[in-house]
Amino acid sequence: METLDLQDENGEIISFELYFTFFINDEEYYAFLPLDEEGIEFINVEFDDPDNDLSGFVVFRLDHDPVSGGEILVEIVDPVELEIVQDTALEMVPEN
């Protein structure tokens, strides 16, 4: 299980578990499930199924740091990109 720890604006550490990865137009995206209640506020892809135990997950795009050149995960802020990512991600959700 791969996990990701993020620090919010209040300095709180929030943990996520890697759910799945996918590509759109040669861009790689990572979907993470929140591991605790605090992570729910970061969800940017919500499930439409009321019977699903999960409310949703958060997706980040893999990018490169312009300074170090290393790989980084970035928040999707463009509303058009986010809508495409949401639609695609919901189609890619793994079967349990």
Buried (B, 14 or more C-beta within 10 A) or exposed (E): EEEBEBEEEEEEEBBBBEBBEBEBEEEBBBBBBBBEEBBEEBBBBEBEEEEEEBEBBBBBBBEEEEEEEEEEBEEBEEEEBBEBBBEBBBEBBEEE
